[in-house]
Amino acid sequence: MVMSAIGNKIQTMTTTLQKNPGVAAKVVYKAQTRLLEGTRSTQCGVSVRKHTALLVDEPAELAGADTGPNPVELLLASLGTCQEITYCLFANVMGIELDSVTVDLKGQMDVRGLFGIDESIPPGFQKITFETRIVSNADAEDIQKLIRLVESRCPVMDTIHRPVDVSGSAFLNGEAISAA
């Protein structure tokens, strides 16, 4: 099997991590977000690494100016793109050629939870569904193996499925403040 440059890179990284399990295995990802106009607008700017062009906003029906995707749409987009990238990585390792991968996602949310109208309703998604469309000349059996691998290794899928410790702190005018 001839492996692509992406496949070679992933294989090299995997081999290195297997030989040295503690070396460079833990990665910290960072993002900074900022409400751009205080309470005058729902627009937020996002900075990740050197990329600062992402504008996040709410649609008009949720008091926004609709100048960009909202946070829950970004969550859906994160899941879809993470799956697509994971397909690319593992298809390359497995020697499978993919012509295209498209993921269509839907998240169902009851905004009464967001606005505190009904405390029994959570403020986030109650259900996320997705359809993955793969175009490839590979055997269906190989694609099924790839699907199982992607669905078990996609970091965003794992983060959504598994309880993750989330903690935060707040500062008012530079001084730490608690919610209590």
Rosetta blueprint (number, residue, H / E / L):
1 M L
2 V L
3 M L
4 S L
5 A H
6 I H
7 G H
8 N H
9 K H
10 I H
11 Q H
12 T H
13 M H
14 T H
15 T H
16 T H
17 L H
18 Q H
19 K H
20 N L
21 P L
22 G L
23 V L
24 A L
25 A L
26 K L
27 V L
28 V L
29 Y L
30 K L
31 A L
32 Q E
33 T E
34 R E
35 L E
36 L L
37 E L
38 G H
39 T H
40 R H
41 S L
42 T L
43 Q L
44 C E
45 G E
46 V E
47 S E
48 V E
49 R L
50 K L
51 H E
52 T E
53 A E
54 L E
55 L E
56 V E
57 D L
58 E L
59 P L
60 A H
61 E H
62 L H
63 A L
64 G L
65 A L
66 D L
67 T L
68 G L
69 P L
70 N L
71 P H
72 V H
73 E H
74 L H
75 L H
76 L H
77 A H
78 S H
79 L H
80 G H
81 T H
82 C H
83 Q H
84 E H
85 I H
86 T H
87 Y H
88 C H
89 L H
90 F H
91 A H
92 N H
93 V H
94 M H
95 G L
96 I L
97 E L
98 L L
99 D L
100 S E
101 V E
102 T E
103 V E
104 D E
105 L E
106 K E
107 G E
108 Q E
109 M E
110 D L
111 V H
112 R H
113 G H
114 L H
115 F L
116 G L
117 I L
118 D L
119 E L
120 S L
121 I L
122 P L
123 P L
124 G L
125 F E
126 Q E
127 K E
128 I E
129 T E
130 F E
131 E E
132 T E
133 R E
134 I E
135 V E
136 S L
137 N L
138 A L
139 D L
140 A H
141 E H
142 D H
143 I H
144 Q H
145 K H
146 L H
147 I H
148 R H
149 L H
150 V H
151 E H
152 S H
153 R H
154 C L
155 P H
156 V H
157 M H
158 D H
159 T H
160 I H
161 H H
162 R L
163 P L
164 V L
165 D L
166 V L
167 S L
168 G L
169 S L
170 A E
171 F E
172 L E
173 N L
174 G L
175 E E
176 A E
177 I E
178 S L
179 A L
180 A L
